[in-house]
Amino acid sequence: MKRYNDYELSEMAYKNWKLESKEQIKYIKTFVEDGNVKFEDVEELGYEIKGYLDMSGEWDEGDLIYDFTDYAKQNLEALSVSLV
């Protein structure tokens, strides 16, 4: 059995996060049309964004294992969403 060092583990975590992140961003984009979000979708979009940000930082019994929230925030900023 191969043992991984911290760098290898962090790279694996990032690759897994990145794959999941792409799927979540794709779903979040379904709420956005031409940069706008319908009023009735705002609450659902808020839940999805919160879940996406929560998924971007992994905790184990109060200890932060990895934190990709900066990357997640950059992905969300690239969406260019207007809540009007």
Secondary structure in CASP SS format (residue, H / E / C, confidence):
PFRMAT SS
TARGET T0000
AUTHOR 0000-0000-0000
METHOD secondary structure of the structure
MODEL  1
M C 1.00
K C 1.00
R C 1.00
Y C 1.00
N C 1.00
D H 1.00
Y H 1.00
E H 1.00
L H 1.00
S H 1.00
E H 1.00
M H 1.00
A H 1.00
Y H 1.00
K H 1.00
N H 1.00
W H 1.00
K H 1.00
L H 1.00
E H 1.00
S H 1.00
K H 1.00
E H 1.00
Q H 1.00
I H 1.00
K H 1.00
Y H 1.00
I H 1.00
K H 1.00
T C 1.00
F C 1.00
V E 1.00
E E 1.00
D C 1.00
G C 1.00
N E 1.00
V E 1.00
K C 1.00
F H 1.00
E H 1.00
D H 1.00
V H 1.00
E H 1.00
E H 1.00
L H 1.00
G H 1.00
Y H 1.00
E H 1.00
I H 1.00
K H 1.00
G H 1.00
Y H 1.00
L H 1.00
D H 1.00
M H 1.00
S C 1.00
G E 1.00
E E 1.00
W E 1.00
D E 1.00
E C 1.00
G C 1.00
D E 1.00
L E 1.00
I E 1.00
Y E 1.00
D E 1.00
F C 1.00
T H 1.00
D H 1.00
Y H 1.00
A H 1.00
K H 1.00
Q H 1.00
N H 1.00
L H 1.00
E H 1.00
A C 1.00
L C 1.00
S C 1.00
V C 1.00
S E 1.00
L C 1.00
V C 1.00
END
